[in-house]
């Protein structure tokens, strides 16, 4: 007799049974597909001891010619056993050849074996003792107590056990690895054990233990998903008596000669039932799926789905061998192999190949990770992802005197707010920033830290995956660290030794282009401020000849005819810019007998200056040396000059205030003049705004009475602003002079009162506001 069988991955059940006529020699040709993976794990059939029925060393009993007792043993973890028992009694007919029947439900804390001689009584007993989850083990780590059930069976005194047949329906593996003792007990009674093991176990740790028991007692063991359909193929049909048993190990492809098959009495039978099992483990049925653009939604509940769905996805190449080993790779260079588990959580294998094997006892994949460890996947879903290079979104802010207050909550803000801050040189292409400060220090403020660097070139490269900046010193491309945020500014750490020893000077300066009456009306607004200043000065500018400062101890001594404009000495062309910068430079640099430190200027402008950014910056630095503060009113109808923003930019850099208005209103800014001239400055913020927003400002400090003024735009006349919808906290800007507006806060009791600006504009253009606070008590 020759039987050829290929152990195919889809074979079910794991054995075959066939009837054949008497033969004297048996050969089995086997064809087995072998495989290997990078994980050094290979399944092979366990080599078992070759035995023949009832070996000579078994002396405990003499087996009868007919079987004595049939034991039907079933796990309490099974869903049902009624179909199995029905199949046994209906399909096999072998029950009529047993003198006694035993039933036992195991995998419970307590179990009883019942014996009957009538098959109907056995059926009744089984119907009364169906599997009950409430009686079973509640932990999958607890092993089956089938060994206890067998020992109890062989120790009973109600039914004969010598030469018995035992059918075990196993759902839970035992935890015992050593089966020698139970095998010895079974063989000493010439019993045969057949085991049908569920391919989906409920617990235990030794999946091959009962397979070994059956193999060593001339029984049959198989792993099944459908036990009721497989029972009729077990060697239980009709009058079956074991006459041949052997266990062999096979691998690869080839032919093996088995021990001879012979009978002492050829008239015993002319038909024989051959049963063969092919493997000592369940069929590999681990779940896997290849994902592509059409089924990627199957991981829609993954937290990674939003990321992966924005990129190109491709189906990976998958090689499965006998359903037990798997190899997955992405064929296109640069694609990431993403593998998802049962919870749709991803593991990124990057550009590596995934190799693994299916654990048939747990029905889960064991996948080797690049670091050499093993990760288990209950369900495996794989996809190749071609990640688009993410956009560079590392935050960068170039700081200067106009927006420095945006960093007011930074721990380092107080260290640099008293110095002049300008924008670094360099470029920003979104992913790389170059930066340099000439003549000052480059300061980088991260979320809660800071760096003070020299005036060399530096660059920062955005890492779009980590969303952080990698900082380098360009000379030699030397790494100097990382930053989550890149807030950069050039800071001139210059300490100006200006400490007023007496009351400061108030300077009234005006353009010679302004009409006489307007100058006189404007001068009247400061007539009552004598007690706040030690000296007063007036000066005219925008004249062909440079004018001196007229100094007074008391404004009451100042006569109008001394400050009247002289139209005959005005500049001849409109292209000539105002010489207001020359006038300011003279005050700072020319020795005068008046206090300069902390002085204030009230300036009326009719002509724009021609100076640009560099000259404005230098002038601001000179003024800051002496802490000089400016209040400037610029005419909406200039007589000449080119740079309408020059004085606005100068006051931005010196914490002053600049307003644009019509000439006839120059004498009507009394409230602002008094605020700026009579009160010390204790709050200064420059803030860029656009559109309609609510913006947070640095907190206000405690004050009995505070006047808050803001210049709303760097040109005149006022436009686009909806003043009824513009307010600081709940205080509207009720006092408006040209492009400047003020409100007051009474009794600011908090040490740091939160301040917000709510505004509404009719366009989206950007504008830098000058926000100044003047307190009665500092």
C-alpha positions in Angstrom: 0.0 0.0 0.0 1.4 3.4 -0.9 -0.2 6.7 0.1 1.0 10.0 -1.2 -0.1 13.2 0.5 1.0 16.8 0.3 0.7 18.8 3.5 -1.0 21.8 2.0 -1.7 24.9 4.0 -5.4 24.6 3.3 -5.8 20.9 4.3 -8.5 20.3 6.8 -8.7 18.2 8.8 -5.1 17.7 9.8 -5.3 13.9 9.1 -6.9 11.6 6.5 -8.6 8.3 6.9 -9.2 5.6 4.3 -10.3 2.0 4.1 -7.9 -0.4 2.3 -7.4 -4.1 1.8 -4.8 -6.2 3.7 -1.2 -5.6 2.8 2.0 -6.8 4.2 4.4 -3.9 3.5 3.6 -0.2 3.9 5.4 2.7 2.3 4.5 6.3 2.6 5.8 8.9 0.2 5.5 12.3 1.6 5.8 15.7 -0.2 6.1 18.5 2.3 6.8 22.1 1.3 9.6 23.5 3.5 10.2 27.1 4.3 12.4 29.4 6.3 12.2 33.0 7.5 14.7 35.5 8.8 13.3 34.7 12.3 14.9 31.4 13.1 11.7 29.5 13.9 10.5 26.4 12.0 7.6 24.1 12.6 8.3 20.3 12.3 6.4 17.3 13.3 7.6 16.2 16.7 9.6 13.0 16.6 7.7 10.5 18.7 8.5 7.0 20.0 7.6 4.2 17.6 5.1 2.0 19.4 3.0 -1.0 18.5 -0.2 -1.8 20.4 0.2 -3.3 23.8 3.9 -3.6 24.1 5.4 -6.4 26.2 6.4 -4.2 29.1 2.7 -3.3 29.8 1.7 -5.8 32.5 -1.0 -4.2 34.5 -3.9 -5.8 32.6 -4.7 -8.1 29.8 -6.6 -6.3 27.1 -9.9 -8.0 26.1 -10.8 -8.8 22.6 -13.7 -6.3 22.8 -13.3 -2.8 24.2 -14.6 -2.5 27.8 -15.3 1.2 28.4 -15.7 4.2 26.2 -14.9 7.6 28.0 -16.4 10.8 26.5 -14.4 13.6 28.0 -15.1 17.2 27.1 -13.9 20.7 28.1 -16.2 23.0 29.9 -14.8 25.8 27.7 -16.5 24.4 24.6 -19.6 26.1 23.3 -21.6 22.9 22.8 -21.0 19.1 22.8 -24.5 17.8 21.9 -23.7 17.8 18.1 -20.5 15.8 18.8 -22.2 13.2 20.9 -25.0 12.9 18.3 -22.4 12.4 15.5 -20.7 9.7 17.6 -23.8 7.7 18.3 -25.4 8.2 14.9 -22.5 8.1 12.4 -20.0 5.6 14.0 -22.3 2.9 15.4 -19.4 1.8 17.5 -21.2 2.5 20.8 -22.9 -0.9 20.6 -19.6 -2.7 21.1 -18.8 -1.1 24.5 -19.9 -2.6 27.7 -19.8 0.6 29.6 -19.7 4.4 29.0 -18.2 7.1 31.0 -18.7 10.9 30.7 -16.8 13.7 32.3 -16.8 17.5 32.0 -13.4 18.8 32.9 -11.8 22.3 33.1 -14.0 23.1 36.1 -13.1 23.4 39.8 -14.9 20.1 40.5 -15.7 17.3 38.1 -17.5 14.0 38.4 -17.3 11.0 36.1 -20.6 9.1 35.6 -20.8 5.6 34.1 -23.7 4.0 32.3 -24.3 0.8 30.4 -27.3 2.2 28.4 -26.4 4.7 25.7 -29.6 6.7 26.3 -28.6 7.3 29.9 -25.3 8.6 28.7 -27.1 11.0 26.4 -29.3 12.2 29.3 -26.2 12.8 31.5 -24.5 14.8 28.8 -27.6 16.9 28.2 -27.7 17.7 31.9 -24.0 18.7 32.0 -23.5 21.0 29.1 -20.5 23.4 29.2 -21.3 26.2 31.6 -19.1 29.4 31.5 -20.0 30.2 35.1 -18.3 27.0 36.3 -15.2 27.3 34.2 -11.7 28.8 34.8 -11.8 32.6 34.5 -8.2 33.1 33.6 -6.6 32.0 30.3 -3.3 31.4 32.1 -4.9 28.4 34.0 -4.1 25.2 32.3 -6.6 22.4 31.6 -7.1 19.7 34.3 -7.5 16.9 31.7 -4.7 15.0 33.4 -6.7 15.0 36.7 -9.7 13.7 34.7 -7.7 10.8 33.3 -6.2 9.9 36.6 -9.7 9.9 38.1 -11.0 7.7 35.3 -8.3 5.0 35.8 -8.8 5.0 39.6 -12.6 4.4 39.4 -14.2 1.1 40.7 -17.4 1.3 38.8 -16.3 0.4 35.2 -13.5 -1.6 33.7 -10.7 0.5 32.3 -8.3 -2.0 30.8 -8.4 -1.7 27.0 -10.7 1.3 27.1 -11.0 3.9 24.4 -10.9 7.6 25.5 -12.1 10.5 23.3 -11.1 13.9 24.6 -12.5 17.2 23.3 -9.9 19.8 24.3 -10.5 23.5 24.3 -7.8 24.6 26.9 -4.2 23.4 26.7 -2.6 21.8 29.8 0.2 23.6 31.5 2.2 20.4 32.1 5.1 19.9 29.8 6.1 16.5 31.1 3.6 13.9 30.0 5.6 10.8 30.9 3.6 9.9 34.0 0.2 10.2 32.4 1.4 8.3 29.3 2.7 5.5 31.6 -0.6 5.3 33.4 -2.6 5.1 30.1 -0.3 2.4 28.6 -0.3 0.3 31.7 -4.1 -0.1 31.1 -3.7 -0.7 27.4 -6.0 2.3 26.8 -6.1 4.3 23.6 -6.5 8.1 23.8 -7.9 10.1 20.9 -7.7 13.9 21.2 -9.6 16.5 19.2 -8.2 19.9 20.1 -9.8 23.2 19.2 -7.8 25.4 16.8 -8.9 28.4 18.9 -7.8 27.5 22.4 -9.2 29.3 25.5 -6.1 29.1 27.6 -3.1 27.0 28.8 0.5 27.0 27.7 1.4 23.6 26.3 -0.3 23.1 22.9 1.5 19.9 22.0 1.1 18.1 25.3 -2.1 16.1 24.4 -0.8 15.5 20.9 2.1 13.8 22.5 -0.1 11.8 24.8 -2.2 10.5 21.9 0.9 9.7 19.8 2.5 7.7 22.6 -0.7 5.7 23.4 -1.5 4.7 19.8 -4.2 7.2 19.5 -5.0 10.0 17.0 -4.7 13.7 17.7 -5.9 16.5 15.5 -6.5 20.3 15.7 -9.9 21.2 14.4 -12.2 24.3 13.9 -15.3 22.1 13.4 -15.2 19.2 15.8 -18.7 17.9 15.0 -17.8 17.4 11.3 -14.5 15.8 12.0 -15.5 13.2 14.6 -16.8 10.8 12.0 -13.3 10.6 10.5 -11.8 9.5 13.7 -11.0 5.7 14.1 -14.3 5.1 15.9 -16.3 3.6 13.1 -17.8 0.2 13.5 -15.7 -2.6 15.1 -12.3 -1.0 15.0 -9.4 -2.7 16.8 -5.9 -1.3 16.6 -3.5 -3.6 14.7 -0.8 -1.1 13.5 0.7 2.1 15.0 3.8 4.1 14.2 5.0 7.7 14.5 7.5 9.1 12.0 9.1 12.5 11.5 9.1 13.9 7.9 10.5 17.0 6.3 11.0 18.3 2.8 10.1 15.8 0.1 10.9 12.1 -0.1 9.9 8.5 0.5 10.1 6.7 3.8 9.7 2.9 4.4 7.5 2.2 7.4 7.7 -0.9 9.7 6.1 -3.9 8.2 2.4 -4.4 8.6 1.5 -8.1 9.3 -1.2 -10.1 11.0 -0.8 -13.3 12.9 -4.3 -14.3 11.8 -5.1 -13.3 8.2 -8.8 -14.1 8.7 -9.4 -11.3 11.2 -10.6 -8.9 8.6 -10.4 -8.0 4.9 -10.7 -4.2 5.5 -8.6 -1.9 7.5 -9.0 1.8 8.5 -5.8 3.8 8.1 -5.8 7.2 10.0 -2.9 9.6 9.6 -2.3 13.0 11.2 0.1 15.4 9.5 1.1 18.0 12.0 1.2 18.6 15.8 -0.3 22.0 15.6 -3.4 23.8 14.4 -3.7 25.1 10.9 -2.2 28.6 10.4 -5.0 31.0 10.0 -3.5 34.2 11.2 -5.4 37.2 9.7 -3.7 39.6 7.3 -4.7 42.2 4.7 -2.8 44.2 2.1 -4.0 47.8 2.0 -4.2 50.1 -1.0 -6.0 53.2 -2.0 -9.3 51.3 -2.3 -9.4 49.7 1.1 -7.3 52.1 3.2 -10.5 53.1 5.0 -10.4 49.9 6.9 -8.1 51.6 9.3 -10.2 54.8 9.5 -10.4 54.5 13.3 -6.6 54.6 13.6 -5.1 57.7 15.1 -2.6 57.6 12.2 -5.3 57.6 9.5 -5.4 61.3 9.1 -1.7 61.4 8.4 -1.5 58.4 6.1 -4.6 59.4 4.0 -2.9 62.6 3.0 -0.1 60.7 1.3 0.2 58.2 -1.6 -0.5 54.6 -0.6 0.4 51.4 -2.5 -0.2 47.7 -1.9 2.9 45.9 -0.6 4.3 42.7 -2.1 3.3 39.8 0.2 4.7 36.3 0.1 2.8 33.6 2.2 4.2 30.1 2.6 1.7 27.5 3.8 -0.2 30.3 5.6 2.5 30.0 8.3 5.3 32.3 7.3 5.0 35.8 5.8 7.3 38.2 4.1 6.2 41.8 3.2 8.1 44.5 1.4 7.6 47.7 -0.5 9.0 47.5 -4.0 9.4 51.2 -4.7 12.4 52.9 -3.2 11.6 55.5 -0.5 8.3 54.0 0.5 7.6 53.3 4.2 6.2 49.9 5.1 3.5 50.5 7.7 2.0 47.6 9.6 -1.1 47.9 11.7 -2.2 45.7 14.6 -5.7 44.6 15.8 -6.2 48.1 17.3 -5.1 49.7 14.0 -2.0 51.1 15.7 0.9 51.4 13.3 4.5 50.3 13.4 6.7 52.0 10.8 9.2 49.5 9.4 10.5 52.3 7.2 12.4 50.6 4.3 12.9 47.2 5.9 11.3 43.9 4.8 8.8 42.4 7.3 9.4 38.7 8.1 7.4 36.7 10.5 5.5 33.5 11.3 2.0 32.6 12.4 1.6 31.1 15.8 -1.1 28.5 15.1 -1.9 28.0 18.7 -2.7 31.7 19.3 -3.4 32.5 15.7 -1.3 35.6 15.9 1.7 36.8 13.9 5.1 37.0 15.4 6.9 39.7 13.4 10.6 40.5 13.7 11.3 44.2 14.3 14.4 46.0 12.9 16.0 46.0 16.4 15.8 42.2 16.6 12.8 42.0 19.0 9.5 40.2 18.2 6.1 42.0 18.2 2.8 40.1 18.1 0.0 41.1 15.8 -3.5 39.6 16.3 -4.5 41.0 12.9 -2.0 42.3 10.5 -2.7 45.0 7.9 0.2 46.3 5.8 0.5 49.2 3.4 3.3 51.0 1.6 3.2 54.8 2.1 5.0 57.3 0.0 5.2 60.2 2.4 5.1 63.6 0.9 7.8 65.8 2.3 5.9 67.8 4.9 5.8 71.5 4.6 8.1 73.5 6.8 6.0 74.9 9.6 8.6 75.7 12.2 7.6 79.0 13.7 9.8 82.0 13.1 9.4 85.7 14.2 11.7 88.5 13.3 11.7 90.9 16.2 12.3 94.6 16.2 11.1 97.6 18.2 7.6 97.4 16.6 6.7 93.9 17.7 8.9 93.2 20.7 5.9 93.2 23.0 4.7 89.9 21.4 7.4 88.3 23.6 6.2 90.1 26.8 5.4 86.8 28.5 8.9 85.4 27.7 11.2 85.1 30.7 13.9 87.0 28.8 11.7 89.9 27.8 12.6 92.2 30.7 16.3 91.8 29.9 16.0 93.2 26.4 12.9 95.5 26.4 15.0 98.4 27.7 17.4 98.1 24.7 16.9 98.9 21.1 15.9 95.9 19.0 16.1 95.7 15.2 15.5 93.1 12.6 18.4 90.8 11.7 19.7 90.6 8.2 19.2 87.5 6.2 16.5 85.6 4.3 13.7 83.2 5.1 12.7 80.7 2.5 10.3 78.8 4.8 12.7 75.9 5.5 15.9 77.8 6.2 16.6 81.1 7.8 19.9 83.0 7.6 20.5 85.7 10.1 23.1 88.2 11.2 23.3 91.3 13.3 25.8 94.0 12.4 27.2 95.9 15.4 24.8 94.2 17.8 24.1 90.8 19.3 21.8 88.2 17.8 19.3 87.0 20.4 17.3 83.8 19.8 14.3 83.3 22.1 12.8 79.8 22.2 9.6 78.9 24.0 11.2 79.3 27.4 14.9 79.8 26.8 17.3 82.2 25.1 20.6 82.4 23.4 22.8 85.5 23.0 25.1 85.2 20.0 27.7 87.3 18.3 27.5 89.2 15.0 28.6 86.2 12.8 26.3 84.6 10.2 24.0 81.9 11.6 21.4 79.7 9.9 18.5 77.6 11.1 17.1 74.7 9.2 13.6 73.5 9.9 13.2 69.7 10.5 9.6 69.2 9.3 9.2 65.8 11.0 10.2 67.0 14.4 8.9 70.5 13.8 12.0 72.1 15.3 14.9 74.3 14.1 18.4 73.0 13.9 20.8 75.9 14.6 24.2 76.2 13.0 27.0 78.7 12.9 27.6 79.2 9.2 31.4 79.5 9.4 32.2 75.7 9.4 28.4 74.9 9.6 28.9 74.1 13.3 25.7 72.8 15.0 24.9 74.9 18.1 21.5 73.3 19.2 17.8 73.2 18.4 14.8 75.4 19.0 11.1 74.9 18.8 10.5 78.5 18.1 12.8 81.0 16.3 12.1 84.4 17.7 15.2 86.5 16.6 16.2 90.0 17.0 19.3 92.2 17.0 19.8 93.8 20.5 22.2 96.6 21.2 23.2 96.0 24.8 24.2 99.6 25.5 23.8 101.1 28.9 23.2 104.8 28.8 24.3 106.7 31.9 21.5 109.2 32.1 20.2 109.8 35.6 18.3 113.1 35.9 19.7 115.2 38.8 17.0 117.8 38.5 13.6 118.3 36.7 13.9 117.8 33.0 13.5 120.3 30.1 10.3 120.7 28.0 11.1 121.7 24.4 8.4 123.3 22.2 9.6 122.9 18.5 7.7 123.8 15.4 8.1 124.0 11.7 8.6 127.4 10.2 6.1 126.4 7.5 3.2 126.5 10.0 1.0 129.6 10.2 1.5 132.0 13.0 -2.0 131.6 14.7 -1.7 127.9 14.8 1.7 128.1 16.6 0.3 130.5 19.2 -2.7 128.3 19.9 -0.6 125.2 20.3 1.8 127.0 22.7 -1.1 128.0 25.0 -1.6 124.3 25.8 1.6 124.1 27.8 1.4 127.4 29.6 0.5 125.8 32.9 3.2 123.1 33.3 5.9 125.2 35.0 6.2 123.2 38.2 7.0 120.0 36.3 10.1 121.2 34.5 13.2 123.0 35.5 13.8 124.6 32.1 11.8 125.4 28.9 13.1 125.8 25.4 11.6 126.8 22.1 13.1 126.3 18.6 12.0 126.8 15.0 13.2 124.5 12.3 12.7 124.1 8.5 14.6 127.4 7.9 17.5 128.2 5.6 19.5 129.3 8.6 20.0 127.0 11.6 18.1 128.3 14.6 19.2 128.4 18.3 17.2 127.1 21.3 15.6 129.9 23.3 15.8 128.9 27.0 13.4 130.1 29.8 13.0 129.4 33.4 9.3 130.2 33.3 6.9 129.9 30.4 5.3 133.1 31.5 8.3 135.0 30.3 8.0 133.6 26.8 6.6 136.2 24.5 4.6 135.2 21.4 6.6 137.5 19.1 9.7 135.4 20.0 8.2 132.2 18.6 6.4 133.5 15.5 7.2 131.8 12.2 9.1 133.8 9.5 7.7 133.0 6.1 10.5 134.8 4.4 13.0 132.2 5.6 11.2 129.1 4.5 12.7 126.5 2.2 12.2 127.3 -1.5 11.2 124.0 -2.8 8.8 121.2 -1.7 11.4 118.5 -2.4 13.5 119.8 0.5 12.9 117.7 3.5 12.4 119.0 7.1 15.6 119.5 9.1 13.9 118.4 12.3 16.6 115.7 12.6 19.3 118.4 12.6 17.4 120.3 15.3 17.2 117.1 17.5 20.9 116.3 16.9 21.8 119.8 18.0 19.9 119.4 21.2 21.6 116.2 22.0 25.2 117.1 20.9 25.7 120.8 21.4 26.6 121.8 24.9 23.7 123.8 26.5 23.0 125.0 30.0 19.8 123.0 30.2 19.1 119.4 31.6 18.8 116.9 28.7 18.2 113.6 30.6 14.5 112.8 30.5 13.5 115.8 28.4 10.3 115.9 26.4 9.6 117.4 23.0 6.3 118.8 21.8 6.9 119.0 18.0 4.6 120.4 15.3 5.5 119.2 11.8 4.4 120.8 8.5 7.1 119.3 6.2 8.2 115.6 6.0 11.8 114.7 6.6 13.7 113.0 3.8 15.7 110.7 6.2 15.3 106.9 5.7 15.6 103.9 8.0 19.4 104.1 8.8 19.3 107.8 9.7 16.1 107.3 11.7 17.8 104.4 13.6 20.8 106.5 14.4 18.7 109.4 15.6 16.6 107.1 17.8 19.8 105.8 19.4 20.9 109.3 20.2 17.6 110.2 21.8 17.5 107.0 23.8 20.9 107.9 25.4 19.1 110.7 27.2 15.7 109.0 27.5 14.2 111.8 25.5 10.5 111.4 24.7 8.7 112.9 21.7 5.1 114.0 21.1 4.8 114.8 17.4 1.8 116.2 15.5 2.2 115.9 11.7 0.2 117.9 9.2 -2.2 116.1 6.8 -1.3 118.7 4.2 2.6 118.8 4.2 4.5 121.6 2.6 7.2 119.3 1.3 9.5 116.4 2.1 9.4 112.8 1.0 9.1 110.4 4.0 5.7 110.7 5.6 6.5 107.9 8.0 9.8 109.3 9.3 8.6 110.8 12.5 6.2 107.9 13.1 9.1 105.4 12.9 11.3 107.6 15.1 8.6 107.7 17.9 8.1 103.9 17.5 11.8 103.5 18.4 11.8 106.0 21.3 8.4 105.2 23.0 7.0 108.5 21.8 3.7 109.2 20.1 3.0 110.6 16.7 -0.4 111.8 15.4 -1.5 113.1 12.0 -4.1 115.9 11.9 -5.3 119.0 10.0 -3.4 122.2 10.7 -6.3 124.0 12.3 -6.5 121.2 14.9 -3.0 121.5 16.1 -4.1 123.6 19.0 -6.9 121.2 20.1 -4.8 118.3 21.3 -4.8 119.6 24.9 -5.8 116.4 26.6 -3.0 114.4 24.9 -0.4 117.1 25.5 -1.2 117.2 29.2 -1.0 113.4 29.4 2.4 113.3 27.7 3.9 116.3 29.3 2.5 116.2 32.8 2.7 112.5 33.4 5.6 110.0 33.4 5.5 107.2 30.8 5.1 103.8 32.4 3.7 101.6 29.6 4.9 101.4 26.0 3.9 98.8 23.4 4.2 98.7 19.6 1.7 96.2 18.1 1.1 95.2 14.5 -2.6 94.7 13.7 -4.8 93.9 10.8 -8.4 93.0 10.1 -10.8 92.6 13.0 -9.4 90.9 16.0 -9.0 90.8 19.8 -5.3 90.9 20.8 -3.7 90.4 24.2 -1.3 93.0 25.3 1.3 93.1 28.1 -0.3 93.6 31.5 -0.8 97.0 33.1 1.0 97.8 36.4 -0.8 99.2 39.4 -1.7 102.9 39.1 -4.2 105.2 40.7 -5.1 106.9 37.5 -3.9 105.9 34.0 -4.3 107.6 30.6 -3.9 105.1 27.7 -3.3 106.7 24.3 -2.6 105.1 21.0 -1.6 106.3 17.5 -3.8 104.3 15.2 -1.9 104.7 11.9 1.3 105.9 10.3 -0.4 108.4 7.9 -3.3 110.8 7.9 -6.1 111.4 7.8 -7.7 108.7 9.9 -9.4 106.0 7.8 -10.8 102.4 8.0 -11.1 102.4 11.8 -14.5 101.9 13.4 -13.8 103.7 16.7 -17.1 102.6 18.2 -15.9 99.1 18.0 -12.4 99.7 19.2 -11.6 99.5 23.0 -9.1 98.6 25.6 -10.8 96.0 27.8 -14.2 97.7 28.2 -13.0 101.3 27.8 -13.7 102.9 24.4 -11.4 105.4 22.8 -13.6 108.3 23.7 -11.0 111.1 23.1 -9.8 111.4 19.5 -7.3 113.9 18.0 -6.4 113.2 14.4 -5.0 109.7 14.3 -4.4 109.5 18.0 -7.0 108.5 20.6 -7.1 108.1 24.3 -9.1 106.5 27.1 -8.6 106.4 30.9 -8.4 103.8 33.6 -9.1 104.7 37.1 -7.8 102.9 40.1 -5.9 100.0 38.6 -5.5 98.0 41.8 -4.1 94.7 40.4 -0.3 94.3 40.3 -0.6 93.1 36.7 -4.0 93.8 35.1 -4.7 91.9 31.9 -5.1 94.2 28.9 -6.8 93.3 25.6 -7.4 95.4 22.5 -10.6 94.8 20.6 -10.7 96.6 17.2 -12.5 96.6 13.9 -11.1 98.0 10.6 -12.6 98.2 7.2 -9.6 96.7 5.4 -7.0 94.0 6.0 -3.9 96.1 5.6 -1.3 95.9 8.4 -0.6 98.8 10.7 1.7 99.2 13.7 0.1 100.9 16.6 1.8 103.0 19.2 0.2 102.3 22.6 1.4 104.4 25.5 0.3 104.7 29.1 0.9 107.7 31.3 0.3 107.3 35.0 -0.2 109.7 37.8 1.7 107.4 40.2 4.3 105.0 39.0 
